[in-house]
Each structure stands twice: as structure tokens, then as C-alpha cells.
């Protein structure tokens, strides 16, 4: 059978395949976010009267996340149409078109969307770290979140420069400056998540130790199961982000696949945390007090009145002689 493929080298074809695969992963991730949004919104709406204004804040937050994710997924779809349909005969093929046109509106929206979504998710994780550590001490919580907060500010600065460098005309997305600032941005963002993951896991482990000293082991599973720790610490995103950074720094084509799932994994981690909040299963500032507070003391039993003396009639008393066995 004759060859009908493009007149491109195998490396370029592999780049194009991974790029298209990454776009498919975007759709899968967006579908998962949409489902989680509906589930979280329903739980939060049911709790609006009991929990007050905090529910409306979380509803606004997840609605903003879904709106930005929808815009980002739409820009990805728009970019794929331009690359593989509208400009399929671009000299050098689809990948050459991608490298030559990073300043198109859909590409700028794509990169900016990743930046904003990452910022919002990092902010959520720092807030969760704050809530978990304030169960011990507010002053200690300030000290604990200081490093992640400073790292977040650094990621914002490098992210803005990365967007500016990536939007320059020409093959900017993978030029040296864009690659350097892009790697720095994701490293600092990952630094926020790794730091928060370690801090949250450490706090949960310390709480488990306190519980095991005073209560049965089964009592610790509510907040300290493997699922709870993974969800509360957003470990899922940290693993995927680390994989993406390594592939991006090495300029490997598979970074396109991880880039497609990266924002979705971060949002999914946030939705799972909010779902636990809506269900009343997430850690709160009062959790330490509720689970390790004073246990009720056992007291001695006292009767109001002593047992009265009962006079037994002599006729009802047993006759000792009748109790003797007969010979």
C-alpha cells in the first residue's frame, strides 16, 4: 500500500501525535471537572441554610473555576481546528504552524488560562493548609504558610514573564527564554504544592499520633485514611506536575500530554477537597478540639435513699429444719 503520510521526519510526526493526544486528554479532564462541579454545587446548595455565607463563597469559587476551565477547553478546541483543519497545508506541517504562531488569540488564552487556574488552585491549597494548622495555633499557622505564600508570589512573577515570552512572534513557546521561565514557573508552582502537601500530611500525622494515645485506632481513620490524606494534600496534582516539569525541561514531546491533564488534575484535586467540605468530612479549624477534647469522666453511682429495712413476717421465714435433707 502506498504511503499517504506527511513528508515529515519521525520526530516531528511524534510531536504532532502527542500534541493531538494532549488535546484529547483536555476533553476527558474537562468532563470530569463538569461532573464534580455538579456534585459539589448540589451538596453546597443543600447546606446553604446551615453553613451560611461560606457556602456561597465556595459556590462562587467553583463556578469561577468551571468558567475558566470552559474558556480554556474552548481555546484548546479552537487551536486544534486552526492547526489540523484551517491550516492543514501550512509549510512544514501542523507542528511548524504551532511553533510559528504562539501569539494567536487562542494560544494566548490557552497559556493565560493555565496560569490563572494554577494560581486559584494554589490559593485554595494554601487556605486549606492555613485551616488545618490553625486547629493548633493561629500564630503557628502564620509561620507555616509563610513559605508557601512567598513561593506563590514568586510563581506569579515568573508566570507573567513566561506568558509574555511565550506570546512573542516566532517559535517562542520552546525558545530558551520561554523554556527557562516556563520551567521556573512550574517549579515554583510545584514548590507551593509540595510544601503544602508535606505540611498538611505532617499535621495529619501528628494528629493521628495524639488520637492513638487516647482513643482506639479506628477513630483516626475518619481524617487520616490514605484517601483522606491524598485528597486533603492534593498529592495527585503534585505527582503529575512533577512529571510534566521533567518532560518540559527535557523538551520531550510527551510534555504535551501532561500539559493537557495538568490543569484538570489540579482542578479535580480542588473539587475533591470542596466535596469533602460540603459533606462535612474535611478537616476544619475545630477538628483538633472535637477529636481530642476532654473525654467525659466516669463517676461513682449514688442512690438517693438507702434501701429501707424490710420486716419479714415470721410465718414467711423458712424453717431451717425443713431444709435439712431427709435420711
C-alpha positions, 0 to 999 in steps of 0.5 A, a space after each residue: 500500500 502506498 504511503 499517504 503520510 506527511 513528508 515529515 521526519 519521525 520526530 516531528 510526526 511524534 510531536 504532532 501525535 502527542 500534541 493531538 493526544 494532549 488535546 484529547 486528554 483536555 476533553 476527558 479532564 474537562 468532563 470530569 471537572 463538569 461532573 464534580 462541579 455538579 456534585 459539589 454545587 448540589 451538596 453546597 446548595 443543600 447546606 446553604 441554610 446551615 453553613 451560611 455565607 461560606 457556602 456561597 463563597 465556595 459556590 462562587 469559587 467553583 463556578 469561577 473555576 468551571 468558567 475558566 476551565 470552559 474558556 480554556 477547553 474552548 481555546 484548546 478546541 479552537 487551536 486544534 481546528 486552526 492547526 489540523 483543519 484551517 491550516 492543514 497545508 501550512 509549510 512544514 506541517 501542523 507542528 511548524 504552524 504551532 511553533 510559528 504562531 504562539 501569539 494567536 488569540 487562542 494560544 494566548 488564552 490557552 497559556 493565560 488560562 493555565 496560569 490563572 487556574 494554577 494560581 486559584 488552585 494554589 490559593 485554595 491549597 494554601 487556605 486549606 493548609 492555613 485551616 488545618 494548622 490553625 486547629 493548633 495555633 493561629 500564630 503557628 499557622 502564620 509561620 507555616 504558610 509563610 513559605 508557601 505564600 512567598 513561593 506563590 508570589 514568586 510563581 506569579 512573577 515568573 508566570 507573567 514573564 513566561 506568558 509574555 515570552 511565550 506570546 512573542 512572534 516566532 517559535 517562542 513557546 520552546 525558545 530558551 527564554 520561554 523554556 527557562 521561565 516556563 520551567 521556573 514557573 512550574 517549579 515554583 508552582 510545584 514548590 507551593 504544592 509540595 510544601 503544602 502537601 508535606 505540611 498538611 500530611 505532617 499535621 495529619 500525622 501528628 494528629 493521628 499520633 495524639 488520637 492513638 494515645 487516647 482513643 482506639 485506632 479506628 477513630 483516626 481513620 475518619 481524617 487520616 485514611 490514605 484517601 483522606 490524606 491524598 485528597 486533603 494534600 492534593 498529592 495527585 496534582 503534585 505527582 503529575 506536575 512533577 512529571 510534566 516539569 521533567 518532560 518540559 525541561 527535557 523538551 520531550 514531546 510527551 510534555 504535551 500530554 501532561 500539559 493537557 491533564 495538568 490543569 484538570 488534575 489540579 482542578 479535580 484535586 480542588 473539587 475533591 477537597 470542596 466535596 469533602 467540605 460540603 459533606 462535612 468530612 474535611 478537616 476544619 479549624 475545630 477538628 483538633 478540639 472535637 477529636 481530642 477534647 476532654 473525654 467525659 469522666 466516669 463517676 461513682 453511682 449514688 442512690 438517693 435513699 438507702 434501701 429501707 429495712 424490710 420486716 419479714 413476717 415470721 410465718 414467711 421465714 423458712 424453717 431451717 429444719 425443713 431444709 435439712 435433707 431427709 435420711 
